[in-house]
Amino acid sequence: MLPLIYIITDNATDSPIFQSNLNACLTRSNAFIQFRLKSLTSQGYLSYLESACQLAGPKAKRLLLNTGSLECLGEALATCLEFPAGGVHLVSKDLMSSNIEEVLKKFKEQWNKEHPPVIAASCHTIDQLRKAQFLGLDFVVLSPILPSTTCPSNNYLGWEGFQKLIAQAGDLPVYALGGLNGSHLPIARQYGAQGVAAINAFWNKHDLNSEVYSTCKD
């Protein structure tokens, strides 16, 4: 069963702070954590990932590698196979690539870990939601719901817009993202979301409560 929150890492600027945030998220929730560090080089990303996996131990299976944080989709998938991460989070560009079905099939065939890989994606449009549903992804995030510091655009969906889009995505689990925190979980669920995804609220501010927000257990 999927958890009710989805944590997204902030860009890494200070390794001790990053490690502290990661430890808090691992110990205070059972949520998946999208390992998203687009400000780093590939070498820097791998260095942070190695440290994160060492810190996480068996909980590293909750780390999902953001495919836009490395040079290309192929590198991201190969890295996920090499490290004890639990799967990948596709950026929308990779989700919509013409050969993604074949690429993911090969990725799953090469997977040799105890649990099946978790494959998620970022969506902003109905076409992207339908593609994710067609591919049978485990879940997606849909954004932006409300304005936020990372996405201040006025072109946000709002809750009714969110509901209209996910109504066309069948039973695909969808997390709401953009300007949200834990207090938005009830309204997100009311409008059909699996739960809430956030960077600032969960990763930086540790607005975490595993008993209330999370339902999956290690």
GROMACS elastic network, one bead per residue, 0.5 to 0.9 nm:
[ bonds ]
;  ai    aj funct       b0    kb
    1   215     6  0.69584   500
    1   216     6  0.56389   500
    1   217     6  0.87085   500
    2     5     6  0.86279   500
    2    31     6  0.81295   500
    2    32     6  0.87248   500
    2   138     6  0.89168   500
    2   139     6  0.87318   500
    2   173     6  0.86338   500
    2   194     6  0.79122   500
    2   214     6  0.81074   500
    2   215     6  0.68133   500
    2   216     6  0.58817   500
    3     6     6  0.73178   500
    3    30     6  0.70043   500
    3    31     6  0.55862   500
    3    32     6  0.76308   500
    3   194     6  0.81047   500
    3   195     6  0.75855   500
    3   213     6  0.71630   500
    3   216     6  0.52034   500
    3   217     6  0.86147   500
    4    31     6  0.75245   500
    4   175     6  0.82949   500
    4   185     6  0.78862   500
    4   194     6  0.62276   500
    4   196     6  0.65403   500
    4   197     6  0.86075   500
    4   212     6  0.86160   500
    4   213     6  0.52399   500
    4   214     6  0.50336   500
    4   215     6  0.66276   500
    4   216     6  0.85432   500
    5    29     6  0.87376   500
    5    30     6  0.87700   500
    5    31     6  0.59981   500
    5    32     6  0.78899   500
    5   175     6  0.77481   500
    5   182     6  0.79639   500
    5   185     6  0.82800   500
    5   194     6  0.82334   500
    5   195     6  0.53763   500
    5   197     6  0.56126   500
    5   198     6  0.80221   500
    5   202     6  0.86046   500
    5   208     6  0.87779   500
    5   213     6  0.61478   500
    5   214     6  0.64379   500
    6    31     6  0.56829   500
    6    32     6  0.56184   500
    6    33     6  0.62809   500
    6    34     6  0.76075   500
    6   141     6  0.88120   500
    6   175     6  0.74318   500
    6   195     6  0.75527   500
    6   196     6  0.62979   500
    6   198     6  0.67020   500
    6   199     6  0.89020   500
    6   202     6  0.83416   500
    7    25     6  0.78764   500
    7    31     6  0.66904   500
    7    32     6  0.62970   500
    7    34     6  0.61412   500
    7    35     6  0.88620   500
    7   196     6  0.86987   500
    7   197     6  0.58314   500
    7   198     6  0.56858   500
    7   199     6  0.62527   500
    7   201     6  0.88247   500
    7   202     6  0.59461   500
    7   203     6  0.63515   500
    8    32     6  0.85571   500
    8    33     6  0.56209   500
    8    35     6  0.65751   500
    8    36     6  0.66368   500
    8   197     6  0.71541   500
    8   198     6  0.59335   500
    8   200     6  0.83281   500
    8   202     6  0.76752   500
    8   203     6  0.65577   500
    9    12     6  0.81125   500
    9    18     6  0.85086   500
    9    21     6  0.86278   500
    9    22     6  0.81983   500
    9    33     6  0.70817   500
    9    34     6  0.62357   500
    9    35     6  0.57374   500
    9    36     6  0.55469   500
    9    37     6  0.71452   500
    9   198     6  0.86679   500
    9   199     6  0.58854   500
    9   200     6  0.84046   500
    9   202     6  0.86778   500
    9   203     6  0.58583   500
    9   204     6  0.82990   500
   10    13     6  0.88300   500
   10    18     6  0.84170   500
   10    35     6  0.86373   500
   10    36     6  0.69214   500
   10    37     6  0.68478   500
   10   199     6  0.60205   500
   10   200     6  0.73262   500
   10   203     6  0.68894   500
   10   204     6  0.75368   500
   11    18     6  0.88670   500
   11    36     6  0.70412   500
   11    38     6  0.65814   500
   11    39     6  0.60041   500
   11    40     6  0.79878   500
   12    15     6  0.68529   500
   12    17     6  0.84869   500
   12    18     6  0.63680   500
   12    36     6  0.89978   500
   12    37     6  0.62884   500
   12    38     6  0.86537   500
   12    39     6  0.71978   500
   12    40     6  0.75506   500
   12    48     6  0.85697   500
   13    17     6  0.82016   500
   13    18     6  0.77831   500
   13    39     6  0.86300   500
   14    17     6  0.54817   500
   14    18     6  0.61444   500
   14    19     6  0.87223   500
   15    19     6  0.61089   500
   15    20     6  0.85476   500
   15    48     6  0.79161   500
   16    19     6  0.50846   500
   16    20     6  0.61132   500
   16    21     6  0.86273   500
   17    21     6  0.61236   500
   17    22     6  0.85105   500
   18    21     6  0.51748   500
   18    22     6  0.61080   500
   18    23     6  0.85634   500
   18    48     6  0.88572   500
   19    22     6  0.50653   500
   19    23     6  0.60748   500
   19    24     6  0.86120   500
   19    48     6  0.89703   500
   19    51     6  0.82475   500
   19    52     6  0.72061   500
   19    55     6  0.79781   500
   20    23     6  0.51668   500
   20    24     6  0.62630   500
   20    25     6  0.87189   500
   21    24     6  0.51440   500
   21    25     6  0.62411   500
   21    26     6  0.86293   500
   21   203     6  0.61105   500
   21   204     6  0.66465   500
   21   205     6  0.87586   500
   21   206     6  0.76672   500
   22    25     6  0.51477   500
   22    26     6  0.61104   500
   22    27     6  0.85878   500
   22    33     6  0.87674   500
   22    52     6  0.75266   500
   22    55     6  0.84678   500
   22    56     6  0.83229   500
   22   203     6  0.75343   500
   23    26     6  0.51262   500
   23    27     6  0.60854   500
   23    28     6  0.83353   500
   23    52     6  0.88926   500
   23    55     6  0.74553   500
   23    56     6  0.75554   500
   24    27     6  0.53138   500
   24    28     6  0.57089   500
   24    29     6  0.80590   500
   24   203     6  0.83900   500
   24   206     6  0.71016   500
   24   208     6  0.87349   500
   25    28     6  0.54137   500
   25    29     6  0.57400   500
   25    30     6  0.79512   500
   25    31     6  0.78735   500
   25    33     6  0.80756   500
   25   202     6  0.76031   500
   25   203     6  0.68864   500
   25   206     6  0.71157   500
   25   208     6  0.75057   500
   26    29     6  0.58994   500
   26    30     6  0.67081   500
   26    31     6  0.78217   500
   26    32     6  0.89413   500
   26    33     6  0.85557   500
   26    56     6  0.71643   500
   26    59     6  0.72689   500
   26    62     6  0.85427   500
   27    30     6  0.76257   500
   27   210     6  0.89083   500
   28   206     6  0.84749   500
   28   208     6  0.62957   500
   28   209     6  0.64664   500
   28   210     6  0.58926   500
   29    32     6  0.88413   500
   29   208     6  0.63390   500
   29   209     6  0.63191   500
   29   211     6  0.80834   500
   29   213     6  0.79234   500
   29   214     6  0.65036   500
   30    59     6  0.89788   500
   30    62     6  0.80452   500
   30   210     6  0.64015   500
   30   213     6  0.89462   500
   30   214     6  0.60148   500
   30   215     6  0.75031   500
   30   216     6  0.61872   500
   30   217     6  0.61235   500
   30   218     6  0.71308   500
   31    62     6  0.70442   500
   31   210     6  0.82617   500
   31   213     6  0.87255   500
   31   214     6  0.64527   500
   31   215     6  0.84759   500
   31   216     6  0.74386   500
   31   217     6  0.88393   500
   32    61     6  0.83784   500
   32    63     6  0.60514   500
   32    64     6  0.70008   500
   32    86     6  0.87996   500
   33    36     6  0.88528   500
   33    62     6  0.60118   500
   33    64     6  0.60435   500
   33    65     6  0.85959   500
   34    62     6  0.84258   500
   34    63     6  0.59839   500
   34    65     6  0.60290   500
   34    66     6  0.62927   500
   34    88     6  0.80424   500
   34    89     6  0.68091   500
   35    49     6  0.79968   500
   35    63     6  0.62233   500
   35    64     6  0.57353   500
   35    66     6  0.56793   500
   35    69     6  0.84147   500
   35    88     6  0.87901   500
   35    89     6  0.84415   500
   36    39     6  0.89759   500
   36    45     6  0.88764   500
   36    64     6  0.85962   500
   36    65     6  0.67965   500
   36    66     6  0.51450   500
   36    67     6  0.83052   500
   36    68     6  0.78731   500
   36    69     6  0.60958   500
   36    89     6  0.89273   500
   37    40     6  0.59936   500
   37    41     6  0.88423   500
   37    45     6  0.65810   500
   37    48     6  0.89222   500
   37    66     6  0.79014   500
   37    68     6  0.86743   500
   37    69     6  0.56520   500
   37    70     6  0.87408   500
   38    41     6  0.77837   500
   38    45     6  0.82382   500
   38    66     6  0.87179   500
   38    68     6  0.69810   500
   38    70     6  0.76614   500
   39    45     6  0.87812   500
   39    69     6  0.79422   500
   40    43     6  0.77280   500
   40    44     6  0.53898   500
   40    45     6  0.57323   500
   40    69     6  0.76639   500
   40    70     6  0.86696   500
   41    44     6  0.50300   500
   41    45     6  0.61048   500
   41    46     6  0.86095   500
   41    69     6  0.82108   500
   41    70     6  0.74538   500
   41    71     6  0.84981   500
   42    45     6  0.50083   500
   42    46     6  0.61894   500
   42    47     6  0.86095   500
   42    69     6  0.73835   500
   42    70     6  0.52905   500
   42    71     6  0.66841   500
   43    46     6  0.52133   500
   43    47     6  0.62580   500
   43    48     6  0.87998   500
   43    70     6  0.89253   500
   44    47     6  0.50619   500
   44    48     6  0.63146   500
   44    49     6  0.85499   500
   45    48     6  0.52293   500
   45    49     6  0.60668   500
   45    50     6  0.86068   500
   45    69     6  0.74321   500
   45    70     6  0.74912   500
   46    50     6  0.60278   500
   46    51     6  0.85906   500
   46    70     6  0.89489   500
   46    79     6  0.82545   500
   47    50     6  0.52436   500
   47    51     6  0.64011   500
   47    52     6  0.86200   500
   48    51     6  0.52021   500
   48    52     6  0.60396   500
   48    53     6  0.86407   500
   49    53     6  0.60915   500
   49    54     6  0.85589   500
   49    65     6  0.89786   500
   49    83     6  0.82703   500
   49    85     6  0.89661   500
   50    53     6  0.52563   500
   50    54     6  0.63158   500
   50    55     6  0.87223   500
   50    83     6  0.76847   500
   51    54     6  0.51474   500
   51    55     6  0.62288   500
   51    56     6  0.85878   500
   52    55     6  0.50901   500
   52    56     6  0.59755   500
   52    57     6  0.85042   500
   52    60     6  0.76159   500
   52    63     6  0.88732   500
   53    56     6  0.50065   500
   53    57     6  0.59135   500
   53    58     6  0.83108   500
   53    59     6  0.80825   500
   53    60     6  0.53394   500
   53    61     6  0.88161   500
   53    63     6  0.84005   500
   53    83     6  0.76317   500
   53    84     6  0.68729   500
   53    85     6  0.74075   500
   54    57     6  0.54844   500
   54    60     6  0.81316   500
   55    59     6  0.87609   500
   55    60     6  0.82500   500
   56    60     6  0.50088   500
   56    61     6  0.85828   500
   56    62     6  0.88423   500
   56    63     6  0.89543   500
   57    60     6  0.57036   500
   57    61     6  0.86357   500
   57    84     6  0.86449   500
   58    61     6  0.65194   500
   58    62     6  0.87410   500
   58    84     6  0.81516   500
   58   218     6  0.88924   500
   59    62     6  0.57191   500
   59    63     6  0.78327   500
   59    85     6  0.86162   500
   59    86     6  0.89115   500
   59   218     6  0.75211   500
   60    63     6  0.54009   500
   60    64     6  0.88174   500
   60    83     6  0.87828   500
   60    84     6  0.59505   500
   60    85     6  0.51876   500
   60    86     6  0.67116   500
   61    64     6  0.78002   500
   61    84     6  0.62136   500
   61    87     6  0.74904   500
   61   115     6  0.84060   500
   61   117     6  0.88694   500
   62    85     6  0.67136   500
   62    86     6  0.54528   500
   62    87     6  0.80380   500
   62   118     6  0.88928   500
   62   218     6  0.89929   500
   63    84     6  0.85042   500
   63    85     6  0.51338   500
   63    86     6  0.55433   500
   63    87     6  0.69484   500
   63    88     6  0.80915   500
   64    80     6  0.82505   500
   64    85     6  0.62777   500
   64    86     6  0.57769   500
   64    89     6  0.57638   500
   64   118     6  0.74532   500
   64   119     6  0.79241   500
   64   120     6  0.81736   500
   65    68     6  0.87584   500
   65    69     6  0.79664   500
   65    76     6  0.70178   500
   65    77     6  0.83276   500
   65    79     6  0.84728   500
   65    80     6  0.68031   500
   65    85     6  0.73503   500
   65    86     6  0.82478   500
   65    87     6  0.64095   500
   65    89     6  0.56757   500
   65    90     6  0.82858   500
   66    69     6  0.56606   500
   66    70     6  0.79533   500
   66    76     6  0.74967   500
   66    88     6  0.59696   500
   66    90     6  0.61315   500
   66    91     6  0.69134   500
   66   121     6  0.87762   500
   67    70     6  0.62136   500
   67    71     6  0.84322   500
   67    72     6  0.70326   500
   67    73     6  0.55247   500
   67    74     6  0.85603   500
   67    75     6  0.82154   500
   67    76     6  0.52492   500
   67    77     6  0.75673   500
   67    88     6  0.67469   500
   67    89     6  0.61165   500
   67    90     6  0.53028   500
   67    91     6  0.60624   500
   67    94     6  0.76217   500
   68    71     6  0.73043   500
   68    72     6  0.69721   500
   68    73     6  0.72671   500
   68    76     6  0.79603   500
   68    89     6  0.87104   500
   68    90     6  0.73751   500
   68    91     6  0.58787   500
   68    93     6  0.86513   500
   68    94     6  0.81853   500
   69    72     6  0.82357   500
   69    76     6  0.78192   500
   70    73     6  0.74370   500
   70    75     6  0.65688   500
   70    76     6  0.59418   500
   71    74     6  0.83594   500
   71    75     6  0.65350   500
   71    76     6  0.77234   500
   72    75     6  0.54190   500
   72    76     6  0.64700   500
   72    77     6  0.88975   500
   72    94     6  0.89245   500
   73    76     6  0.50840   500
   73    77     6  0.62270   500
   73    78     6  0.85879   500
   73    90     6  0.82652   500
   73    94     6  0.68385   500
   74    77     6  0.52508   500
   74    78     6  0.61229   500
   74    79     6  0.85170   500
   74   103     6  0.83867   500
   75    78     6  0.51079   500
   75    79     6  0.60205   500
   75    80     6  0.85738   500
   76    79     6  0.51082   500
   76    80     6  0.62293   500
   76    81     6  0.87649   500
   76    88     6  0.78292   500
   77    80     6  0.50678   500
   77    81     6  0.63584   500
   77    82     6  0.87404   500
   77    87     6  0.84143   500
   77    88     6  0.72552   500
   77   104     6  0.87877   500
   77   107     6  0.69209   500
   78    81     6  0.51438   500
   78    82     6  0.63090   500
   78    83     6  0.88248   500
   78   107     6  0.83089   500
   79    82     6  0.50212   500
   79    83     6  0.61556   500
   79    85     6  0.88523   500
   80    83     6  0.53495   500
   80    84     6  0.71092   500
   80    85     6  0.58543   500
   80    86     6  0.76175   500
   80    87     6  0.64208   500
   80    88     6  0.70898   500
   81    84     6  0.73603   500
   81    85     6  0.77573   500
   81    87     6  0.84287   500
   81   107     6  0.82230   500
   81   110     6  0.76854   500
   81   111     6  0.64956   500
   81   112     6  0.80999   500
   81   113     6  0.86241   500
   82    85     6  0.84259   500
   83    86     6  0.88335   500
   84    87     6  0.89109   500
   84   113     6  0.80918   500
   85    88     6  0.82256   500
   85   117     6  0.87516   500
   86   113     6  0.86968   500
   86   115     6  0.78103   500
   86   116     6  0.79968   500
   86   117     6  0.56745   500
   86   118     6  0.60388   500
   86   119     6  0.87406   500
   87   116     6  0.83263   500
   87   119     6  0.56942   500
   87   120     6  0.81431   500
   88   117     6  0.76912   500
   88   118     6  0.64576   500
   88   119     6  0.51768   500
   88   120     6  0.63682   500
   88   121     6  0.81656   500
   89   118     6  0.82438   500
   89   119     6  0.58912   500
   89   122     6  0.73950   500
   89   140     6  0.84686   500
   90    93     6  0.78723   500
   90    94     6  0.58584   500
   90    95     6  0.58194   500
   90   119     6  0.74422   500
   90   120     6  0.60616   500
   90   122     6  0.63542   500
   91    94     6  0.54881   500
   91    95     6  0.62743   500
   91    96     6  0.88824   500
   91   120     6  0.88880   500
   91   121     6  0.58416   500
   91   122     6  0.53092   500
   91   123     6  0.79833   500
   92    96     6  0.62031   500
   92    97     6  0.86690   500
   92   121     6  0.66263   500
   92   122     6  0.52583   500
   92   123     6  0.58933   500
   92   124     6  0.79030   500
   92   128     6  0.71424   500
   93    96     6  0.53752   500
   93    97     6  0.63304   500
   93   122     6  0.89684   500
   94    97     6  0.51561   500
   94    98     6  0.87755   500
   94   100     6  0.70114   500
   94   121     6  0.87474   500
   95    98     6  0.86197   500
   95   100     6  0.65299   500
   95   101     6  0.89890   500
   95   121     6  0.67845   500
   95   122     6  0.79683   500
   95   123     6  0.86059   500
   95   128     6  0.73088   500
   95   131     6  0.73954   500
   95   132     6  0.72209   500
   96    99     6  0.85478   500
   96   100     6  0.72067   500
   96   127     6  0.87557   500
   96   128     6  0.68361   500
   96   131     6  0.71387   500
   96   132     6  0.87791   500
   97   100     6  0.54959   500
   97   101     6  0.87346   500
   98   101     6  0.78315   500
   99   102     6  0.55131   500
   99   103     6  0.62228   500
   99   104     6  0.87506   500
  100   104     6  0.59970   500
  100   105     6  0.84202   500
  100   135     6  0.87330   500
  101   104     6  0.53492   500
  101   105     6  0.61831   500
  101   106     6  0.87832   500
  101   135     6  0.66654   500
  102   105     6  0.50962   500
  102   106     6  0.63417   500
  102   107     6  0.86382   500
  103   106     6  0.53195   500
  103   107     6  0.62192   500
  103   108     6  0.87963   500
  104   108     6  0.61423   500
  104   109     6  0.85555   500
  104   119     6  0.89050   500
  104   135     6  0.88700   500
  105   108     6  0.52615   500
  105   109     6  0.63026   500
  105   110     6  0.88252   500
  106   109     6  0.50241   500
  106   110     6  0.63187   500
  106   111     6  0.87365   500
  107   110     6  0.52601   500
  107   111     6  0.63234   500
  107   117     6  0.89553   500
  108   111     6  0.50713   500
  108   112     6  0.85309   500
  108   116     6  0.78610   500
  108   117     6  0.70756   500
  109   112     6  0.80910   500
  111   114     6  0.89979   500
  111   116     6  0.75210   500
  111   117     6  0.72587   500
  112   115     6  0.84747   500
  112   116     6  0.84439   500
  113   116     6  0.70290   500
  113   117     6  0.81213   500
  115   118     6  0.86696   500
  118   137     6  0.79145   500
  118   138     6  0.62185   500
  118   139     6  0.85558   500
  119   136     6  0.88630   500
  119   137     6  0.55687   500
  119   138     6  0.55998   500
  119   139     6  0.72214   500
  119   140     6  0.86871   500
  120   132     6  0.82732   500
  120   137     6  0.58190   500
  120   138     6  0.57279   500
  120   139     6  0.50207   500
  120   140     6  0.51873   500
  120   141     6  0.78969   500
  121   128     6  0.89848   500
  121   132     6  0.72980   500
  121   137     6  0.76899   500
  121   138     6  0.87490   500
  121   139     6  0.69417   500
  121   141     6  0.64551   500
  121   142     6  0.88804   500
  122   128     6  0.82152   500
  122   129     6  0.87891   500
  122   140     6  0.57271   500
  122   141     6  0.50943   500
  122   142     6  0.63467   500
  122   143     6  0.79071   500
  123   126     6  0.79926   500
  123   127     6  0.86180   500
  123   128     6  0.54729   500
  123   129     6  0.60745   500
  123   132     6  0.84283   500
  123   140     6  0.66666   500
  123   141     6  0.59404   500
  123   143     6  0.67032   500
  124   127     6  0.85502   500
  124   128     6  0.67789   500
  124   129     6  0.77806   500
  124   141     6  0.83436   500
  124   142     6  0.55693   500
  124   143     6  0.55353   500
  124   144     6  0.73791   500
  125   128     6  0.53431   500
  125   129     6  0.64490   500
  125   130     6  0.88041   500
  125   142     6  0.80612   500
  125   143     6  0.87995   500
  125   165     6  0.76866   500
  126   130     6  0.61227   500
  126   131     6  0.85449   500
  126   165     6  0.59924   500
  126   166     6  0.79135   500
  126   168     6  0.74396   500
  126   169     6  0.77186   500
  127   130     6  0.51454   500
  127   131     6  0.61612   500
  127   132     6  0.86671   500
  128   131     6  0.50369   500
  128   132     6  0.62142   500
  128   133     6  0.86043   500
  129   132     6  0.51497   500
  129   133     6  0.62112   500
  129   134     6  0.86194   500
  129   140     6  0.78138   500
  129   142     6  0.82758   500
  129   165     6  0.80874   500
  129   166     6  0.76002   500
  129   168     6  0.81745   500
  129   169     6  0.59630   500
  129   172     6  0.82182   500
  129   174     6  0.89819   500
  130   134     6  0.60548   500
  130   135     6  0.85887   500
  130   168     6  0.77007   500
  130   169     6  0.57806   500
  130   170     6  0.85475   500
  130   172     6  0.89874   500
  131   134     6  0.50140   500
  131   135     6  0.62101   500
  131   136     6  0.86444   500
  132   135     6  0.51455   500
  132   136     6  0.62523   500
  132   137     6  0.55947   500
  132   138     6  0.86994   500
  132   139     6  0.80701   500
  132   140     6  0.74689   500
  132   169     6  0.85748   500
  132   172     6  0.78991   500
  133   136     6  0.50847   500
  133   137     6  0.62790   500
  133   138     6  0.88519   500
  133   139     6  0.87078   500
  133   169     6  0.64496   500
  133   170     6  0.73904   500
  133   171     6  0.80296   500
  133   172     6  0.58700   500
  134   137     6  0.79113   500
  136   139     6  0.85550   500
  136   172     6  0.79544   500
  137   140     6  0.74755   500
  137   172     6  0.76517   500
  137   173     6  0.88328   500
  138   172     6  0.74708   500
  138   173     6  0.71223   500
  139   172     6  0.62159   500
  139   174     6  0.57968   500
  139   175     6  0.75889   500
  139   194     6  0.86551   500
  140   172     6  0.76588   500
  140   173     6  0.65025   500
  140   174     6  0.50210   500
  140   175     6  0.62185   500
  140   176     6  0.88509   500
  141   173     6  0.85515   500
  141   174     6  0.54697   500
  141   176     6  0.58539   500
  141   177     6  0.62812   500
  141   196     6  0.85710   500
  141   197     6  0.71710   500
  142   145     6  0.76202   500
  142   162     6  0.76422   500
  142   166     6  0.86155   500
  142   174     6  0.65674   500
  142   175     6  0.62233   500
  142   176     6  0.53963   500
  142   177     6  0.59403   500
  142   178     6  0.85110   500
  143   146     6  0.81391   500
  143   156     6  0.74888   500
  143   157     6  0.72694   500
  143   162     6  0.82464   500
  143   175     6  0.87209   500
  143   176     6  0.63792   500
  143   178     6  0.57536   500
  144   147     6  0.69375   500
  144   148     6  0.82732   500
  144   151     6  0.71331   500
  144   153     6  0.83648   500
  144   155     6  0.79977   500
  144   156     6  0.51286   500
  144   157     6  0.60704   500
  144   158     6  0.79279   500
  144   162     6  0.89060   500
  144   176     6  0.78099   500
  144   177     6  0.57790   500
  144   179     6  0.76533   500
  145   156     6  0.54658   500
  145   159     6  0.65514   500
  145   161     6  0.82133   500
  145   162     6  0.68842   500
  145   176     6  0.65946   500
  145   177     6  0.59448   500
  145   178     6  0.50321   500
  145   179     6  0.68996   500
  145   180     6  0.79248   500
  146   151     6  0.85748   500
  146   152     6  0.84400   500
  146   153     6  0.88263   500
  146   154     6  0.85843   500
  146   155     6  0.89626   500
  146   156     6  0.57121   500
  146   157     6  0.69140   500
  146   158     6  0.59392   500
  146   159     6  0.83934   500
  146   177     6  0.79646   500
  146   178     6  0.52266   500
  146   180     6  0.71822   500
  147   150     6  0.83134   500
  147   151     6  0.60254   500
  147   153     6  0.61963   500
  147   154     6  0.68008   500
  147   155     6  0.84295   500
  147   156     6  0.65526   500
  147   178     6  0.62718   500
  147   179     6  0.53454   500
  147   180     6  0.89003   500
  148   152     6  0.50230   500
  148   153     6  0.80213   500
  148   178     6  0.58215   500
  148   180     6  0.79980   500
  149   152     6  0.56707   500
  149   178     6  0.88214   500
  149   179     6  0.75143   500
  149   200     6  0.87944   500
  150   178     6  0.80622   500
  150   179     6  0.84527   500
  150   199     6  0.88315   500
  150   200     6  0.89834   500
  151   154     6  0.89003   500
  151   156     6  0.89129   500
  151   178     6  0.69879   500
  151   179     6  0.80709   500
  152   155     6  0.86846   500
  152   156     6  0.87091   500
  152   179     6  0.88591   500
  153   156     6  0.65557   500
  156   161     6  0.85693   500
  156   178     6  0.84667   500
  157   160     6  0.73896   500
  157   162     6  0.57880   500
  158   161     6  0.53792   500
  158   162     6  0.61847   500
  158   163     6  0.87641   500
  159   163     6  0.61706   500
  159   164     6  0.86921   500
  159   187     6  0.83616   500
  159   188     6  0.76946   500
  159   191     6  0.67139   500
  160   163     6  0.50639   500
  160   164     6  0.62390   500
  160   165     6  0.87471   500
  160   191     6  0.75180   500
  161   164     6  0.51829   500
  161   165     6  0.63703   500
  161   166     6  0.88051   500
  162   165     6  0.53719   500
  162   166     6  0.63177   500
  162   167     6  0.85828   500
  162   176     6  0.78564   500
  162   191     6  0.76138   500
  162   192     6  0.86122   500
  162   193     6  0.86074   500
  163   166     6  0.53918   500
  163   167     6  0.60447   500
  163   168     6  0.89764   500
  163   191     6  0.55682   500
  163   192     6  0.64413   500
  163   193     6  0.80750   500
  164   167     6  0.53228   500
  164   168     6  0.70926   500
  165   168     6  0.56131   500
  165   169     6  0.70695   500
  166   170     6  0.73498   500
  166   171     6  0.87305   500
  166   172     6  0.80217   500
  166   173     6  0.87680   500
  166   174     6  0.72661   500
  166   192     6  0.75842   500
  166   193     6  0.81262   500
  167   170     6  0.64913   500
  167   171     6  0.86829   500
  167   192     6  0.82055   500
  169   172     6  0.59102   500
  169   173     6  0.87367   500
  169   174     6  0.89374   500
  170   173     6  0.87343   500
  171   174     6  0.88881   500
  173   192     6  0.89667   500
  173   193     6  0.70912   500
  173   194     6  0.54717   500
  173   195     6  0.86855   500
  174   192     6  0.81083   500
  174   193     6  0.53936   500
  174   194     6  0.52894   500
  174   195     6  0.72402   500
  174   196     6  0.87333   500
  175   188     6  0.83198   500
  175   193     6  0.55197   500
  175   194     6  0.52914   500
  175   196     6  0.51459   500
  175   197     6  0.58547   500
  176   180     6  0.79229   500
  176   188     6  0.68252   500
  176   193     6  0.62723   500
  176   194     6  0.78551   500
  176   195     6  0.64046   500
  176   197     6  0.58711   500
  176   198     6  0.85247   500
  177   180     6  0.64002   500
  177   196     6  0.62248   500
  177   198     6  0.60375   500
  177   199     6  0.89316   500
  178   181     6  0.89038   500
  178   197     6  0.77617   500
  178   198     6  0.69349   500
  178   199     6  0.88447   500
  179   198     6  0.76807   500
  179   200     6  0.88217   500
  179   201     6  0.88592   500
  180   183     6  0.78587   500
  180   184     6  0.61150   500
  180   185     6  0.85204   500
  180   196     6  0.70567   500
  180   197     6  0.73805   500
  180   198     6  0.63315   500
  180   199     6  0.89920   500
  180   200     6  0.88234   500
  180   201     6  0.73582   500
  181   184     6  0.56561   500
  181   185     6  0.74642   500
  181   196     6  0.71429   500
  181   197     6  0.77782   500
  181   198     6  0.65115   500
  181   199     6  0.89292   500
  181   200     6  0.81892   500
  181   201     6  0.52485   500
  181   202     6  0.72267   500
  181   207     6  0.72275   500
  182   185     6  0.55228   500
  182   186     6  0.86644   500
  182   196     6  0.71708   500
  182   197     6  0.89019   500
  182   198     6  0.87546   500
  182   201     6  0.73987   500
  182   202     6  0.79278   500
  182   207     6  0.63293   500
  182   208     6  0.73767   500
  182   209     6  0.86233   500
  182   213     6  0.76005   500
  183   186     6  0.71400   500
  183   187     6  0.84690   500
  184   187     6  0.55614   500
  184   188     6  0.60231   500
  184   189     6  0.86468   500
  184   195     6  0.89160   500
  184   196     6  0.73226   500
  185   189     6  0.61067   500
  185   190     6  0.84985   500
  185   193     6  0.86634   500
  185   195     6  0.61205   500
  185   196     6  0.59924   500
  185   213     6  0.79340   500
  186   189     6  0.52327   500
  186   190     6  0.61491   500
  186   191     6  0.88213   500
  186   195     6  0.86050   500
  187   191     6  0.63011   500
  187   192     6  0.87463   500
  187   193     6  0.87171   500
  188   191     6  0.52802   500
  188   192     6  0.64889   500
  188   193     6  0.52588   500
  188   194     6  0.77341   500
  188   195     6  0.62286   500
  188   196     6  0.68069   500
  189   192     6  0.50689   500
  189   194     6  0.64220   500
  189   195     6  0.62303   500
  189   196     6  0.85907   500
  190   193     6  0.73533   500
  192   195     6  0.85187   500
  193   196     6  0.74445   500
  195   213     6  0.84424   500
  197   201     6  0.89818   500
  197   202     6  0.81737   500
  198   201     6  0.58923   500
  198   202     6  0.58750   500
  198   203     6  0.74912   500
  199   202     6  0.57680   500
  199   203     6  0.53270   500
  199   204     6  0.69484   500
  199   205     6  0.88951   500
  200   203     6  0.55469   500
  200   205     6  0.61614   500
  200   206     6  0.83142   500
  200   207     6  0.89357   500
  201   204     6  0.60218   500
  201   206     6  0.62630   500
  201   207     6  0.55267   500
  201   208     6  0.84163   500
  202   205     6  0.57128   500
  202   208     6  0.61915   500
  203   206     6  0.56441   500
  203   207     6  0.79398   500
  203   208     6  0.88952   500
  204   207     6  0.83129   500
  205   208     6  0.84879   500
  206   209     6  0.87504   500
  208   212     6  0.86207   500
  208   213     6  0.73263   500
  208   214     6  0.89854   500
  209   212     6  0.55204   500
  209   213     6  0.56987   500
  209   214     6  0.73867   500
  210   213     6  0.53643   500
  210   215     6  0.76320   500
  211   214     6  0.61092   500
  211   215     6  0.75505   500
  212   215     6  0.80407   500
  214   217     6  0.82520   500
